[in-house]
Amino acid sequence: MEILPAEILADIFCYDGLSDITRQVCQRWRRIALPIWLRRIPLLPSDPFKDTGMLDYLEDLSPHDRLFVRALDVTSRRDFDTSGGNVFHYDVADLACVENVLLIQSLLGSRITDLTMTDAGWTPHSLADILQTCLLTTHHLTHFQISLQKTESYTLPNLLECLVYLYRRDSGRLKSLTLDLSQSLADYQWTAMAECVELQHFHLGLHRNSEPVLPEIFKLAFPKWTSLSSLYICQPRFLSAETLQCLYKNLPAPARMRELRLIFEACQASQYEQEFIEMIHKMPNLQILEAHLDWTNRMMEHVALTLPDLRELSITCSSVEFTCAGIQYMVWGQALEKINMRTSGRIWGGFLEAVRKRSRRVRILVYGAMKWGGSVDEWE
């Protein structure tokens, strides 16, 4: 390890959690790992620095080291509960912990451009205070993520007003927006969100008990997002043809899409097969496609024909009729590197032969209960 260059060690330390450990080993590793660890500061209700205080730790850093801080995660720690009825429990931030977070925000000031928040472990009132402080101390955010699981988070005016103000203040700067919601937001929230015209990545997770409001959301939010290139939509409900139509018809520039992830419950593919194919033809430059829904051979055929730049394909399919038949004479794009497939159907050997025509190697992972279209050796 002593002869490895600093650049190689920095690449190693970038793996999750390693920078926190390695910055405490020796002076050389600290010089390399500390800037990596400081890129994103986690602020937990059960703060591992609570005895001495994360605030004290940051204050003791040199002004040069504090310059590396760009992101704050106001997140939670989920612990295993062996005594209670629930398997997991969340520590809840007390008043002193919230006050420390506010002081940390004031200390770091306008350097913060990335903020992650959740109401798991933090009260909605605490989130409102933290968000208000963010609006006062930062010039703008480029990345914002919020997870709202508690019912009271959707009825607290201060929190909702801060969100609207954030969208409007940073409408020309926000590049990435991630929402994880147990309920849908009011229309005025989506309308304010629509003003984020520079948005490039949008991630929306809706829980099973939330209403199926996706078509309305797409109509309100999508039309002004001309720079959008990455889209993640998750709602564990059945996918409808109307949802797919509203998705690609309300995107002002579907040809800009490079990454599309759709996570839904499987249902009869005949209900949306044509709409899915039309959507794929509107997005010919996709490089990553993840679709957890019911697939048909015709849908797979159009993916192979339409997406020459596809690098990664991930699908989940429960239909026993899905065999990938009809693509054995096709040549997939030369960019294809990775295929993840879970299916209970019989994977036809033609799929493997079609991929084998490529000049580059492709990593194929097929898993789940299934009947092989070729021998196990072939698929391995």
VOPAGU-2260 file (C-alpha; in pm, 1 decimal, decimal comma):
REM VOPAGU-2260
SITE   aa  ch    i         X         Y         Z
SITE  MET   A    0       0,0       0,0       0,0
SITE  GLU   A    1     287,4     237,3      69,5
SITE  ILE   A    2     405,4     236,5    -293,4
SITE  LEU   A    3      62,5     297,4    -447,2
SITE  PRO   A    4      27,9     647,6    -596,9
SITE  ALA   A    5    -213,5     888,1    -429,6
SITE  GLU   A    6    -439,7     881,4    -737,9
SITE  ILE   A    7    -489,8     504,0    -708,4
SITE  LEU   A    8    -556,6     525,0    -335,5
SITE  ALA   A    9    -810,7     802,9    -399,1
SITE  ASP   A   10    -997,4     577,2    -643,0
SITE  ILE   A   11   -1004,6     299,3    -381,6
SITE  PHE   A   12   -1115,8     529,7    -101,2
SITE  CYS   A   13   -1410,8     651,5    -311,1
SITE  TYR   A   14   -1596,8     325,0    -246,9
SITE  ASP   A   15   -1885,0     362,6      -1,0
SITE  GLY   A   16   -1770,9     403,9     357,7
SITE  LEU   A   17   -1400,7     360,6     293,1
SITE  SER   A   18   -1310,5     728,5     312,9
SITE  ASP   A   19   -1457,2     748,6     664,8
SITE  ILE   A   20   -1237,9     460,0     781,9
SITE  THR   A   21    -918,5     531,6     591,0
SITE  ARG   A   22    -896,7     898,6     693,2
SITE  GLN   A   23    -825,9     774,4    1048,6
SITE  VAL   A   24    -535,9     538,8     962,8
SITE  CYS   A   25    -231,2     758,8     910,9
SITE  GLN   A   26    -134,2    1108,6     799,7
SITE  ARG   A   27     -83,7    1014,3     433,8
SITE  TRP   A   28    -417,2     837,3     407,3
SITE  ARG   A   29    -588,8    1122,7     590,0
SITE  ARG   A   30    -459,3    1373,0     334,1
SITE  ILE   A   31    -605,1    1157,5      55,1
SITE  ALA   A   32    -928,5    1038,6     218,0
SITE  LEU   A   33   -1040,3    1352,7     402,7
SITE  PRO   A   34   -1136,1    1554,5      91,0
SITE  ILE   A   35   -1334,5    1252,1     -34,6
SITE  TRP   A   36   -1516,4    1209,6     296,5
SITE  LEU   A   37   -1589,6    1580,6     320,2
SITE  ARG   A   38   -1766,8    1589,1     -16,3
SITE  ARG   A   39   -2085,3    1462,6     150,3
SITE  ILE   A   40   -2139,0    1506,3     524,5
SITE  PRO   A   41   -2402,1    1275,3     680,5
SITE  LEU   A   42   -2601,0    1432,8     963,9
SITE  LEU   A   43   -2774,5    1157,0    1158,0
SITE  PRO   A   44   -3010,3    1167,4    1458,2
SITE  SER   A   45   -2772,1     915,6    1616,7
SITE  ASP   A   46   -2465,6    1113,6    1516,3
SITE  PRO   A   47   -2141,3     916,3    1567,4
SITE  PHE   A   48   -1977,8    1251,7    1651,5
SITE  LYS   A   49   -2247,6    1349,4    1897,4
SITE  ASP   A   50   -2020,6    1338,3    2204,2
SITE  THR   A   51   -1773,2    1588,1    2065,0
SITE  GLY   A   52   -2011,5    1726,9    1808,1
SITE  MET   A   53   -1990,7    1728,1    1430,9
SITE  LEU   A   54   -2001,1    2105,3    1459,5
SITE  ASP   A   55   -1684,1    2108,3    1670,8
SITE  TYR   A   56   -1516,8    1872,4    1426,8
SITE  LEU   A   57   -1590,1    2096,2    1128,3
SITE  GLU   A   58   -1487,0    2409,6    1318,6
SITE  ASP   A   59   -1150,9    2248,9    1399,2
SITE  LEU   A   60   -1084,6    2178,6    1032,2
SITE  SER   A   61    -871,8    2424,3     842,6
SITE  PRO   A   62   -1061,3    2665,9     614,2
SITE  HIS   A   63    -894,3    2489,0     319,7
SITE  ASP   A   64   -1035,7    2149,4     424,3
SITE  ARG   A   65   -1384,2    2292,9     475,4
SITE  LEU   A   66   -1380,7    2405,2     111,9
SITE  PHE   A   67   -1425,2    2039,9       9,8
SITE  VAL   A   68   -1772,1    2018,3     166,7
SITE  ARG   A   69   -2038,0    2042,7    -102,2
SITE  ALA   A   70   -2321,6    1816,1      13,7
SITE  LEU   A   71   -2521,8    1756,8     331,7
SITE  ASP   A   72   -2728,4    1444,4     400,3
SITE  VAL   A   73   -2989,0    1505,3     668,7
SITE  THR   A   74   -3064,2    1138,0     681,1
SITE  SER   A   75   -3156,9     861,8     926,6
SITE  ARG   A   76   -3002,0     554,3    1077,1
SITE  ARG   A   77   -3220,5     244,7    1087,6
SITE  ASP   A   78   -3129,3       4,7    1369,5
SITE  PHE   A   79   -3239,4    -349,4    1440,1
SITE  ASP   A   80   -3486,0    -375,7    1726,8
SITE  THR   A   81   -3482,2    -713,6    1902,3
SITE  SER   A   82   -3723,2    -621,3    2179,5
SITE  GLY   A   83   -4008,1    -436,4    2011,3
SITE  GLY   A   84   -4267,9    -561,0    1768,7
SITE  ASN   A   85   -4106,7    -378,6    1477,8
SITE  VAL   A   86   -3797,3    -527,3    1322,8
SITE  PHE   A   87   -3644,4    -181,1    1270,9
SITE  HIS   A   88   -3666,4     148,6    1454,4
SITE  TYR   A   89   -3538,2     496,7    1377,8
SITE  ASP   A   90   -3360,3     725,3    1618,8
SITE  VAL   A   91   -3536,9    1061,9    1638,7
SITE  ALA   A   92   -3331,5    1380,0    1641,6
SITE  ASP   A   93   -3357,5    1581,7    1958,0
SITE  LEU   A   94   -3352,9    1961,8    1980,2
SITE  ALA   A   95   -2975,3    1978,8    2035,5
SITE  CYS   A   96   -2912,8    1770,1    1723,6
SITE  VAL   A   97   -3136,0    1996,5    1513,6
SITE  GLU   A   98   -2964,7    2309,0    1647,2
SITE  ASN   A   99   -2624,2    2161,6    1557,2
SITE  VAL   A  100   -2742,5    2100,7    1201,3
SITE  LEU   A  101   -2855,5    2462,9    1172,6
SITE  LEU   A  102   -2518,7    2585,6    1301,7
SITE  ILE   A  103   -2333,8    2355,2    1060,2
SITE  GLN   A  104   -2534,5    2501,3     773,3
SITE  SER   A  105   -2442,3    2852,1     883,5
SITE  LEU   A  106   -2075,9    2753,6     913,5
SITE  LEU   A  107   -2056,8    2598,4     565,9
SITE  GLY   A  108   -2275,9    2863,1     405,3
SITE  SER   A  109   -2291,7    2899,7      29,4
SITE  ARG   A  110   -2051,6    2611,6     -39,9
SITE  ILE   A  111   -2342,5    2366,1      -7,6
SITE  THR   A  112   -2496,2    2291,8    -347,9
SITE  ASP   A  113   -2633,4    1942,0    -274,5
SITE  LEU   A  114   -2892,0    1868,8      -3,3
SITE  THR   A  115   -3059,7    1540,1      92,9
SITE  MET   A  116   -3342,0    1533,6     349,8
SITE  THR   A  117   -3578,8    1277,2     501,0
SITE  ASP   A  118   -3848,6    1287,7     766,9
SITE  ALA   A  119   -3748,0     942,3     892,1
SITE  GLY   A  120   -3570,3    1027,7    1216,2
SITE  TRP   A  121   -3647,3    1398,4    1184,7
SITE  THR   A  122   -3974,0    1574,9    1257,7
SITE  PRO   A  123   -4141,2    1772,4     977,5
SITE  HIS   A  124   -4090,1    2089,9    1183,1
SITE  SER   A  125   -3716,1    2015,7    1200,2
SITE  LEU   A  126   -3705,3    1968,9     823,2
SITE  ALA   A  127   -3881,7    2301,7     774,7
SITE  ASP   A  128   -3624,6    2477,0     995,2
SITE  ILE   A  129   -3333,7    2309,0     814,5
SITE  LEU   A  130   -3477,1    2395,9     473,7
SITE  GLN   A  131   -3534,4    2758,9     577,0
SITE  THR   A  132   -3173,1    2783,2     693,1
SITE  CYS   A  133   -3060,3    2633,5     363,0
SITE  LEU   A  134   -3250,0    2900,3     172,7
SITE  LEU   A  135   -3086,9    3170,3     384,6
SITE  THR   A  136   -2727,1    3041,7     372,8
SITE  THR   A  137   -2690,4    2900,9      18,7
SITE  HIS   A  138   -2684,3    3082,6    -313,5
SITE  HIS   A  139   -2838,4    2790,4    -503,0
SITE  LEU   A  140   -2868,0    2411,0    -507,7
SITE  THR   A  141   -2786,6    2193,3    -807,7
SITE  HIS   A  142   -2897,9    1865,0    -648,1
SITE  PHE   A  143   -3192,6    1823,8    -412,0
SITE  GLN   A  144   -3343,8    1507,7    -266,7
SITE  ILE   A  145   -3628,3    1475,4     -18,9
SITE  SER   A  146   -3813,2    1177,6     125,0
SITE  LEU   A  147   -4148,7    1239,5     291,3
SITE  GLN   A  148   -4305,0     937,1     463,6
SITE  LYS   A  149   -4508,5    1097,5     742,0
SITE  THR   A  150   -4862,4    1221,7     687,5
SITE  GLU   A  151   -4795,3    1542,4     884,7
SITE  SER   A  152   -4520,4    1637,3     637,3
SITE  TYR   A  153   -4789,9    1696,3     374,9
SITE  THR   A  154   -4994,5    1924,5     601,5
SITE  LEU   A  155   -4719,0    2148,4     742,1
SITE  PRO   A  156   -4745,7    2484,9     561,2
SITE  ASN   A  157   -4391,8    2600,3     646,9
SITE  LEU   A  158   -4231,7    2292,3     490,9
SITE  LEU   A  159   -4446,6    2302,8     176,0
SITE  GLU   A  160   -4390,2    2677,5     128,8
SITE  CYS   A  161   -4012,8    2630,0     163,6
SITE  LEU   A  162   -4021,2    2363,7    -107,3
SITE  VAL   A  163   -4206,2    2594,2    -344,9
SITE  TYR   A  164   -3965,6    2879,0    -271,2
SITE  LEU   A  165   -3668,4    2646,9    -333,5
SITE  TYR   A  166   -3800,5    2538,2    -674,6
SITE  ARG   A  167   -3859,6    2898,1    -777,8
SITE  ARG   A  168   -3531,1    3032,4    -641,0
SITE  ASP   A  169   -3321,9    2761,6    -807,0
SITE  SER   A  170   -3532,4    2718,6   -1119,7
SITE  GLY   A  171   -3235,8    2801,5   -1344,4
SITE  ARG   A  172   -2971,3    2607,0   -1146,0
SITE  LEU   A  173   -3129,0    2281,4   -1023,7
SITE  LYS   A  174   -2993,6    1986,7   -1226,1
SITE  SER   A  175   -3112,1    1686,6   -1025,8
SITE  LEU   A  176   -3433,2    1637,9    -827,7
SITE  THR   A  177   -3526,8    1323,6    -631,9
SITE  LEU   A  178   -3863,5    1280,3    -459,4
SITE  ASP   A  179   -3968,3     979,5    -251,9
SITE  LEU   A  180   -4330,6    1031,1    -151,0
SITE  SER   A  181   -4587,8     833,7      44,4
SITE  GLN   A  182   -4858,9    1070,5     -84,9
SITE  SER   A  183   -4887,9    1289,7    -389,8
SITE  LEU   A  184   -4822,4    1660,8    -360,8
SITE  ALA   A  185   -5073,0    1933,2    -442,4
SITE  ASP   A  186   -5087,7    2070,9    -798,1
SITE  TYR   A  187   -4920,4    2398,1    -703,2
SITE  GLN   A  188   -4612,3    2202,4    -591,6
SITE  TRP   A  189   -4578,0    2034,3    -932,8
SITE  THR   A  190   -4642,4    2365,8   -1109,1
SITE  ALA   A  191   -4357,6    2529,1    -913,1
SITE  MET   A  192   -4138,2    2227,6    -987,5
SITE  ALA   A  193   -4206,7    2268,4   -1357,9
SITE  GLU   A  194   -4017,1    2599,1   -1350,2
SITE  CYS   A  195   -3688,0    2410,0   -1298,3
SITE  VAL   A  196   -3613,3    2436,0   -1668,5
SITE  GLU   A  197   -3248,8    2317,5   -1639,5
SITE  LEU   A  198   -3342,1    1987,7   -1476,2
SITE  GLN   A  199   -3145,4    1694,6   -1620,6
SITE  HIS   A  200   -3229,2    1412,9   -1378,5
SITE  PHE   A  201   -3570,6    1345,5   -1219,7
SITE  HIS   A  202   -3637,1    1059,0    -978,9
SITE  LEU   A  203   -3991,4    1001,6    -850,8
SITE  GLY   A  204   -4082,9     721,6    -612,9
SITE  LEU   A  205   -4447,6     684,0    -511,5
SITE  HIS   A  206   -4556,9     430,7    -251,4
SITE  ARG   A  207   -4815,6     160,8    -310,7
SITE  ASN   A  208   -5079,5     339,4    -102,7
SITE  SER   A  209   -5043,8     665,3    -299,6
SITE  GLU   A  210   -5302,0     749,8    -560,7
SITE  PRO   A  211   -5223,3     665,3    -927,4
SITE  VAL   A  212   -5172,6    1029,8   -1024,7
SITE  LEU   A  213   -4881,0     992,8   -1266,3
SITE  PRO   A  214   -5060,4    1120,2   -1581,1
SITE  GLU   A  215   -5155,9    1441,8   -1399,7
SITE  ILE   A  216   -4798,2    1485,6   -1272,4
SITE  PHE   A  217   -4654,5    1438,6   -1621,2
SITE  LYS   A  218   -4890,8    1698,5   -1765,6
SITE  LEU   A  219   -4808,9    1955,3   -1498,3
SITE  ALA   A  220   -4432,6    1909,6   -1463,2
SITE  PHE   A  221   -4282,5    1770,5   -1783,3
SITE  PRO   A  222   -4359,1    2019,7   -2065,2
SITE  LYS   A  223   -4089,1    2275,8   -1967,1
SITE  TRP   A  224   -3811,2    2024,9   -1892,7
SITE  THR   A  225   -3629,1    2054,3   -2223,4
SITE  SER   A  226   -3292,8    1943,6   -2076,3
SITE  LEU   A  227   -3416,8    1622,7   -1909,9
SITE  SER   A  228   -3197,1    1323,9   -1998,1
SITE  SER   A  229   -3246,9    1084,0   -1704,2
SITE  LEU   A  230   -3583,2     971,7   -1568,3
SITE  TYR   A  231   -3673,3     725,3   -1291,9
SITE  ILE   A  232   -4039,1     651,3   -1214,9
SITE  CYS   A  233   -4141,8     396,5    -951,9
SITE  GLN   A  234   -4494,4     318,3    -839,8
SITE  PRO   A  235   -4582,4     -38,1    -732,0
SITE  ARG   A  236   -4911,0     -37,9    -919,7
SITE  PHE   A  237   -5019,2    -170,7   -1255,2
SITE  LEU   A  238   -4891,8      26,9   -1552,7
SITE  SER   A  239   -5151,8     169,7   -1790,0
SITE  ALA   A  240   -5136,0     277,4   -2153,6
SITE  GLU   A  241   -5246,2     626,9   -2047,4
SITE  THR   A  242   -4945,0     659,8   -1816,3
SITE  LEU   A  243   -4697,8     570,9   -2092,2
SITE  GLN   A  244   -4868,7     801,4   -2341,7
SITE  CYS   A  245   -4861,9    1094,2   -2099,0
SITE  LEU   A  246   -4496,6    1023,7   -2023,1
SITE  TYR   A  247   -4353,3    1052,3   -2373,4
SITE  LYS   A  248   -4610,9    1295,6   -2514,6
SITE  ASN   A  249   -4545,2    1554,1   -2241,8
SITE  LEU   A  250   -4166,5    1533,0   -2262,0
SITE  PRO   A  251   -4064,5    1829,1   -2480,5
SITE  ALA   A  252   -3744,0    1658,5   -2599,6
SITE  PRO   A  253   -3774,9    1277,3   -2566,0
SITE  ALA   A  254   -3482,9    1227,9   -2806,1
SITE  ARG   A  255   -3253,0    1375,7   -2537,0
SITE  MET   A  256   -3327,4    1087,8   -2299,0
SITE  ARG   A  257   -3020,8     878,2   -2214,7
SITE  GLU   A  258   -3149,9     688,3   -1911,5
SITE  LEU   A  259   -3501,0     556,2   -1845,1
SITE  ARG   A  260   -3604,5     344,5   -1547,9
SITE  LEU   A  261   -3968,4     233,0   -1505,8
SITE  ILE   A  262   -4056,8      24,5   -1198,8
SITE  PHE   A  263   -4417,0    -101,9   -1191,8
SITE  GLU   A  264   -4609,1    -414,0   -1101,8
SITE  ALA   A  265   -4643,0    -664,9   -1383,9
SITE  CYS   A  266   -4976,6    -677,6   -1563,5
SITE  GLN   A  267   -5096,7    -790,3   -1905,1
SITE  ALA   A  268   -4853,4    -638,3   -2154,9
SITE  SER   A  269   -5127,4    -622,8   -2416,9
SITE  GLN   A  270   -5265,7    -322,8   -2226,6
SITE  TYR   A  271   -4962,1    -106,2   -2307,2
SITE  GLU   A  272   -4749,1    -292,0   -2564,3
SITE  GLN   A  273   -4810,7     -46,2   -2849,5
SITE  GLU   A  274   -4760,5     257,9   -2626,6
SITE  PHE   A  275   -4429,4     115,5   -2498,9
SITE  ILE   A  276   -4306,3      63,4   -2856,0
SITE  GLU   A  277   -4407,3     417,5   -2953,9
SITE  MET   A  278   -4222,9     552,3   -2649,3
SITE  ILE   A  279   -3903,9     360,8   -2741,1
SITE  HIS   A  280   -3915,2     502,2   -3094,0
SITE  LYS   A  281   -3939,7     853,8   -2946,5
SITE  MET   A  282   -3620,6     789,9   -2742,5
SITE  PRO   A  283   -3370,1     646,5   -2993,4
SITE  ASN   A  284   -3064,5     765,8   -2796,4
SITE  LEU   A  285   -3130,6     570,2   -2476,2
SITE  GLN   A  286   -2816,2     421,7   -2323,2
SITE  ILE   A  287   -2967,9     269,9   -2007,7
SITE  LEU   A  288   -3311,4     107,6   -2002,6
SITE  GLU   A  289   -3458,1     -55,6   -1693,3
SITE  ALA   A  290   -3818,0    -171,8   -1715,4
SITE  HIS   A  291   -3980,0    -387,1   -1448,7
SITE  LEU   A  292   -4310,5    -469,8   -1612,9
SITE  ASP   A  293   -4454,5    -741,2   -1835,0
SITE  TRP   A  294   -4260,7    -783,7   -2160,4
SITE  THR   A  295   -4357,4    -929,6   -2495,6
SITE  ASN   A  296   -4135,2   -1058,6   -2774,8
SITE  ARG   A  297   -4247,6    -765,9   -2991,1
SITE  MET   A  298   -4136,4    -511,9   -2729,6
SITE  MET   A  299   -3791,3    -672,6   -2706,1
SITE  GLU   A  300   -3764,8    -680,8   -3084,7
SITE  HIS   A  301   -3825,9    -306,8   -3109,1
SITE  VAL   A  302   -3573,6    -235,1   -2830,9
SITE  ALA   A  303   -3309,0    -428,1   -3027,2
SITE  LEU   A  304   -3398,3    -248,7   -3350,9
SITE  THR   A  305   -3441,4     104,9   -3219,1
SITE  LEU   A  306   -3167,4     160,3   -2958,8
SITE  PRO   A  307   -2822,3     133,9   -3122,2
SITE  ASP   A  308   -2646,3     310,8   -2830,5
SITE  LEU   A  309   -2795,0      94,3   -2554,8
SITE  ARG   A  310   -2525,9       7,1   -2294,2
SITE  GLU   A  311   -2732,3    -152,5   -2019,2
SITE  LEU   A  312   -3065,0    -337,0   -2027,9
SITE  SER   A  313   -3245,3    -453,0   -1711,3
SITE  ILE   A  314   -3584,1    -621,8   -1728,7
SITE  THR   A  315   -3818,1    -818,8   -1504,9
SITE  CYS   A  316   -4090,6   -1023,6   -1668,2
SITE  SER   A  317   -4336,1   -1278,8   -1526,2
SITE  SER   A  318   -4494,0   -1386,9   -1854,7
SITE  VAL   A  319   -4424,2   -1750,1   -1951,4
SITE  GLU   A  320   -4486,0   -1648,6   -2313,9
SITE  PHE   A  321   -4183,0   -1419,8   -2317,9
SITE  THR   A  322   -3917,1   -1612,0   -2512,6
SITE  CYS   A  323   -3724,6   -1336,6   -2696,7
SITE  ALA   A  324   -3825,4   -1510,4   -3017,9
SITE  GLY   A  325   -3785,0   -1305,4   -3332,8
SITE  ILE   A  326   -3453,1   -1136,4   -3256,5
SITE  GLN   A  327   -3212,7   -1416,3   -3348,9
SITE  TYR   A  328   -3123,7   -1242,2   -3676,8
SITE  MET   A  329   -3069,6    -899,6   -3521,8
SITE  VAL   A  330   -2738,3    -742,3   -3435,1
SITE  TRP   A  331   -2749,2    -543,7   -3113,6
SITE  GLY   A  332   -2567,0    -211,3   -3097,2
SITE  GLN   A  333   -2194,6    -226,3   -3033,2
SITE  ALA   A  334   -2232,0     -27,2   -2708,9
SITE  LEU   A  335   -2418,7    -307,4   -2525,9
SITE  GLU   A  336   -2221,4    -416,0   -2216,6
SITE  LYS   A  337   -2463,5    -546,8   -1958,3
SITE  ILE   A  338   -2795,9    -732,1   -1952,5
SITE  ASN   A  339   -2984,7    -811,3   -1631,6
SITE  MET   A  340   -3289,2   -1029,9   -1681,1
SITE  ARG   A  341   -3531,9   -1184,4   -1434,0
SITE  THR   A  342   -3803,3   -1392,3   -1593,9
SITE  SER   A  343   -4019,6   -1696,6   -1531,2
SITE  GLY   A  344   -4056,9   -1758,2   -1904,1
SITE  ARG   A  345   -3842,8   -1970,2   -2134,3
SITE  ILE   A  346   -3554,6   -1764,6   -2274,2
SITE  TRP   A  347   -3519,7   -1866,2   -2633,1
SITE  GLY   A  348   -3172,9   -1953,8   -2762,8
SITE  GLY   A  349   -3210,9   -1692,3   -3036,5
SITE  PHE   A  350   -3157,0   -1418,4   -2780,8
SITE  LEU   A  351   -2815,1   -1556,4   -2691,8
SITE  GLU   A  352   -2723,4   -1604,5   -3057,9
SITE  ALA   A  353   -2824,3   -1246,5   -3138,3
SITE  VAL   A  354   -2600,0   -1110,6   -2862,3
SITE  ARG   A  355   -2314,9   -1338,8   -2968,4
SITE  LYS   A  356   -2297,3   -1165,4   -3305,7
SITE  ARG   A  357   -2144,0    -866,2   -3138,5
SITE  SER   A  358   -1773,0    -802,7   -3144,8
SITE  ARG   A  359   -1752,2    -698,9   -2777,9
SITE  ARG   A  360   -1819,4    -908,8   -2469,7
SITE  VAL   A  361   -2152,1    -866,6   -2293,5
SITE  ARG   A  362   -2215,5    -950,1   -1929,3
SITE  ILE   A  363   -2546,9   -1135,3   -1909,6
SITE  LEU   A  364   -2715,1   -1212,6   -1578,5
SITE  VAL   A  365   -3031,3   -1423,0   -1598,5
SITE  TYR   A  366   -3191,6   -1514,7   -1267,7
SITE  GLY   A  367   -3521,4   -1631,6   -1125,1
SITE  ALA   A  368   -3726,5   -1947,7   -1178,2
SITE  MET   A  369   -3708,0   -2029,5   -1548,8
SITE  LYS   A  370   -3642,8   -2286,4   -1816,8
SITE  TRP   A  371   -3323,5   -2229,3   -2009,1
SITE  GLY   A  372   -3332,5   -2172,8   -2381,5
SITE  GLY   A  373   -2983,2   -2322,9   -2406,4
SITE  SER   A  374   -2760,8   -2523,4   -2180,9
SITE  VAL   A  375   -2650,2   -2372,6   -1851,6
SITE  ASP   A  376   -2293,8   -2368,2   -1981,8
SITE  GLU   A  377   -2399,2   -2150,3   -2274,7
SITE  TRP   A  378   -2560,9   -1894,1   -2051,9
SITE  GLU   A  379   -2274,5   -1882,4   -1806,3
